[in-house]
Amino acid sequence: MTAPVPLPFSEPAYLTGAPNPYYSPSHLAWQKACRAFITANLTTHALDWERAEEVPPSVFDTFSAAHMLIPALPGPLPIAWLKRLGIHTLLGGLPVEEFDYMHFLIHADEMARSGLAGPGASLTTGMAYGVPPIIKYGSKELQERVLPDLLMGRARACIAITEPGAGSDVAGIEATAVRSEDGGEYVVNGQKKWITNGIWANYATTAVRTGGPGPGGLSLLLISLQSPGVTLRKLAVTGMATSGTTFITLEDVRVPISNLIGAEGQGMKMIMTNFNHERLSIAIATTRQARVAVSSALEYVLAREAFGKALVEQAVVRHRLAKVGARVESQWAWVESVAWRMRQGEADMGGVLALVKASAGMVLAEAASTAVVLLGGNGLTRSGRGELVERIYRDVPGAVVPGGSEDVMLDLGVRELVKNYRKAIRKLEAGSKL
């Protein structure tokens, strides 16, 4: 049940009645529909599922039946495909052609409202990152073959980029795809590691090396994970116990040439485009986790007494909450503005998205650490009053590393901003010479 008066820091300002230029009546109605559905089918059970380290498979079916995984796709949605499949509206009657990046923002925020990254990621990661390259770059034949099942939830996908020796350095990928003698297949060999949702996916949108070294030798290939030569092994990682993190081994896996996504050698471009959506997704969910950590800490210090009065009456406690709460609200304002810019179709967003993703991880780290300190011993305990905060603290690395590690994102962000600045200067100088 939603509290009649939300705790400070517990909700974005637009949900507390503050005016906001980004949200139309369509967005506000969508938020209410998302809140009701996701609360009933995910949020209220998320902690129990994270304890059990498994989200029941029936939950994926529930979300698929309600078409509530489709909003994890980038906006605008693949309208023609959805209407072919009989999907004309989303939850609450939202026409699919009206869906934009602000609707996506709302859905992603609500999916993380439990404060735990794993349960939501177990449902949406494949749709969010594995399917878009097929929609954007896949051949008509490939789309006809796989998209109906993927969009309807009859099959699941994952994105398989990272390898044991190549994480943020995508250009260092070593998995190879060599054409067979008859030219009809690729023979794939290599390993993929830390692949979210891989353990239960039917397909992996996979980065492979079809050419020489460096980014120009990379391609994307859709690999059936039921193929001979594919081995899947679930990995135990810090936090996100329910997300299905997987080690994939590919040994002489034969893949039809028609499963090539886009053209050979264009893999890096497609991966970078896909990363933009992934990094915004992570930033949204991570900021919500930070919000949950701060509001949980505030709830605790309002009730907890020490030295004869509530902890919130201690100036040092208020000071800690003020600093981290301000950072959360600032981060959310940035996330909103970036989502709005994505909605407007702004180009050259790679640098900004790298920075907003890195910043979100830093904010979560501060929020989780502050919450643990304020909860004291409870914040260190994997049960009882501080269990949620302790689990959020363990989720921090899962926000900082995937999608491009923090240091790499900070460097990439500035490099991209400088590149765009210099390009604009050159354009201005060229115009002045006309």
N, C-alpha and C positions, 0 to 999 in steps of 0.2 A: 504494500500500500504506500502511495506517495505521501510524504509528510505534508500537512496543510501549510506549514511555513518551512521552507528548506533551510538547512543549516548554512551559514556563510561558507562559501567556497565549494558547496556540494553540487551546484548546478551552474551551467553557463548563464550569463546574465540575461540572455533573451528568454530563458525559461522562468525568470523571476519577475517578468513584467517590464524589464528595461527596454527602451526603444532600440531597435536595431535595423539598419537599412538592408541587411542581407536577406532577410527571411520574408517571403510572401505568405499569404494565407495558405497556399498549397504546401509550403514547407512546414508551417505550423500544424496543419492537419496531418501531414505525413509523420511528424514527430509524435503526435498523440497515438497514431496507429502503431508505429514502431514500438513505442514505450509499452503499450498494452501487450502486444504479441511477444516481444522479446522478454519482458519481465516474466510472463507466464511460462514461456517455453525454454528460457535459458537463465536469466539473471537469478531467479530464486533457487535454482538447483546448482548453479555453477560451483559453489564451494564444495558441495558434496561430491560432485563429479571430479573436481580437482583432487580431492582426498583419495578417491578411488582410482585416479589416474586414467580415467576413461569416460568419454561422453557416450552414452548409449547410442548405437547406430540408428535407433528409431528417431532420434532428435534430428539427424540429417534429413530423414524422410519427411518429418514434420515441416521443417523449413523449406524443403524442396517443393512439397505439395502446395505450400502457401506462396511459392515463388519469392521467398525471402532470402535466397542466396543471390539472386540476380542483382539486387542493389549493391552488391560488392564489386560489380563491374564498373569500369570508368563511365562517366557520363559524357556525351549522350549514349544511351543504350543502343544495342543493335535492333532497331525498331522493326525492320522488315523481317528479321529472323523470329523475333518474339511473336509478331502477329501471325506468321506462318504456323507457329506452334500453338496458336489460340490464346496467347497471352497479350491482352489488350490493355489491361490495367494491373496495377500492383495493389498491395494492401491499402484498404481505405478508399479504393476507387481512383488512385492516382494514374492517369493515362501514361503509358510508357513513353510517349513522345515528350511529355513534360518533365521527365526525370532529368536532373542536372547534378552538377558537383555539390550543390548545397544539400540536395536530397541524399547524395552519397555520404556527405559529412555527417548528417544526422544519423543515418543507419549505422555507420562505423562507430560513432560515439555511443549509441545505445547498445551496440554489441559488446562494448567494453565496460558497460556500466556496473558490472559485478566487481570491477577492480582487478579481475584476473584475466591475463592475456590468453591462456591456453584454451578454455572452452570455446570462446568465439572464434579463435584462429582455427580450431579443429573443424569448423563448419565452413568458413568463408575463404581460407587461404587459396585453395585450388581454383575456385571461381574467380577470385580477385586477381591472381597472378598467372595461373596456368592457362586460362581460357582466352584472355584478351589478345595474345599474339595470334591465335588461330583466327579470331574474328577480324583482326586488323590486317593480317598479312597472309593468312592461309589461302591456298588455291580453292576454287569453287568445289572441286571434287573432294578435297579434304574436308572442307566445311560441311558439305552434304553428308559425308560419311560419319562425322563425329559430333558436330554441334548440336543436333537434336537431342541426343542422349546427355550431353554435358549440360546444356541449358535447362533441361527438364529434371536434372538430378538423377537420371538413370545410370550415369557413369560419373566418375570423379577424376579430376586432374590435379597435378602438382607442377610446380616450376622447379626444374633441376639445373641450377647453375653452379653452385658452390661445390668444390672438390677438396679433398684432404690437403692439397698443396696450392689451391687457388680459391681465395675467398673474395675479398674486395678487389683483388687484382684479377678482374674478369679476363683480361687479355692473356693471362697465364694458364688458361684452361688447357688440360692435356688429353681429355677424353677424345678419341678419334672416331671418325666415321669415314670409312674407305669404301668406294664403290666396288661392288662385286664384279667378277669378270664379265658377266653378261650385261652389266649396267643397270639391272633392274632393282638392285637393293643397295643399301648401305650396310656394312658390317661394323658394328660399334663395339669399342672396347674402352673401358675406363671405370672410374668410380665417381659417385656423387655423394656428398656428405652433408648432414644437417638439413635434410630436405623435409620441410614441414608438410604434413599430410601424406607423405610418400607411402606409408605403410598400408594405407587402404585405397590408394589411387589406382585407377585403371590405366591412366596415361600420364606421361611426364613430358612436358614441354622442355626439351633438353638442349643445353648449349654443348656443341661438339666442334671439334676441329676437323674441317674438311679440306683445309689448305695449309699454307705455311704458317710460321710463327707470327705472333702478334694479333691484333684485333681483326685484320683483314682476312685471317684464315678461319674465322668463326662462322658457324651457321646454327640455325635452330631446327631441331628435328623432333617430331612427335613420336614418342616411343611407347608402345604398348608394354605395360609392366607385367603382363601375363606371358610375354614372349619367352621362349627357351633362352637360357643364358642370363636371365635377370634374377638377381638375388636381393631380397629386401630384408633389412635387419633394423628393428626399432632401437633407437638410442635413448639412453637415460641422460637428461641434461638438467642444468640448473633452472628451476622454475618451469612454467609452461608444460606441466606433466601430461596434459591431455592433448597436446597439439600434434602428436604423431611424428616426431622428429625421426628421420630415417637415414640409414646408410644404404646406398644402392650400388650394387656391383654389376657391371655390364661386361659379359664375356662372349665375344663373337655373336652378338645379338643382331639378327637380320631384320632390317627395317625397310619397308618399301620406299623407293625413291619418291613416290607420291606423298610421303609423310614429311617431306621437306617443307618448312614454313618459310615463305618468301623465297629469296634466291640464295644460292651459295655465296658465302662471303659477306652477307648482309646481317649476320647474327648480332654483331656488336651494336649496330644502330637499333635493332629491334629490342635488344636487352636494355639499352639505356632508356628507350621510350617507356618500356614496361616498368623500369625502376622508378620513374616519376610517380606513377600511380601507387606503387608499393610504398614509397617513402612518405607520401601523403597519408596513406592508410595507417602506417606505423605511427606517424606523428599524431594523428587524431586519437587513436586508441591509447597511446602512451600518455597523452595529456589527460585523458579521462582517468587513467590509472593514478596519475599524480593527484588529480582532484579527489579521488576516493581516499587516497592515503591522507591528504590534509584534512578532509572533512571527518574522517574516522578519528584522527588525532584530536580534532576540536571537540567532537562528541565525547571523547574520553576525558579530556581535561575539564569539561563542563561538569562531569559527574564525579570525578575522582577528587578526594580530599587529601591534603597533606599539610602538616603544620597548622591544622585547625581551620583550613579554608580550602575552597575548590582550587585546583591547580591553575585554572584560568585567571585567578586573581593574582598570580605571580607575574610580575612584569617581564621576567626573562622568558616565561612560557609564551606570553602574548607577542613578545619580540620575535621569537622563533616562528610562530604561526604567521605573523605579519610578513616576514621576509619571504617565506616559501609560498604563502598564499598569493602574494603579489606576483611572484614569478609564474605561478600556475595561470592566473588570470591574464597576464601579459602573453604567455605562450598561446593560450586559447585565442586571444584576439589576433595573433599572428596566423594561427592555423585557419581561422575563419577567413581572413583576408586572402590567404593563399588559395583556399578552396574557391573563393569568389573569382579570383584571377583565372583559375583553371576553368571555371564555368564560362568565363568570357572568351576562352580560347587563346589566351595570351601565349605567345611563343617564347622560346628560350627560358624556360622555367627550371631547368635542371639545377642551376646553382642555388636558387632560392629553396627548392625542394630538398636539396642536400643539407642546407643549413637548418631548415625548420625541423627536419628529421633529427639531426644531431642535437639541436637545442632541446627538443622534446625529451630525448634520453637523459640529458643533463638535468632537466627540471624534475623528471621522475626520480633520478638518483637522489637529489636533494630532498624531495618530498618524502620518499620512502625512509631515508635516513632520519629525517626530522621526526616522522611518525614513530619510528622505533624508539628514538630517544625519549620522546614524550610519554610513550606507553611504558617505558622502563622494562622491567622483567617481563611484562606481558607481551611486549613487542618482540621478544626473543623466543617466545613459546609457540610451538606448532599446534597448539590447541587452545581453547578458551577464548578469552576476551581479545587477545591480540593476534589471533591466528591469521586473519585476513591481512593485516599489516605485515606480518612476518612473510606471508606468501608473496605479497606485492614486492617486498624487498628482494626476494629471490628471483622475481621476474625481471629485475632491472637489466641484467646482462642481455636478456632476450629482446630488450628494446634498443640497447646500445650497439649490438653487434650485427644482427641481420639487416639486410637491405643496404649494407655498406657501413663499416664500422665508424665510430665517432670521429677519429682522427682523419680518416680518409675523407669523410663527408665534409669536415671543416675545410680541409685543403681544397677539395673539389669545388666547394661552394665559392670560395674566394677566387679560384682560378677561372671559374665560369663567369663570375661577375666582372672580373678584369677583362676577360676575352670579349664579353658583350660591350663593355665600355669602349675598348679600343676599336671594335667594329663600328660603333656609333660615331666615334671621332673621325674615323676614315670616311664614313659616309657623309658626314657633315663637311669635311674638307673637300671631298669630291664635288659636292653640291655647290660649294662656294667658288669653284673654279669654272663653273658653267657660265 
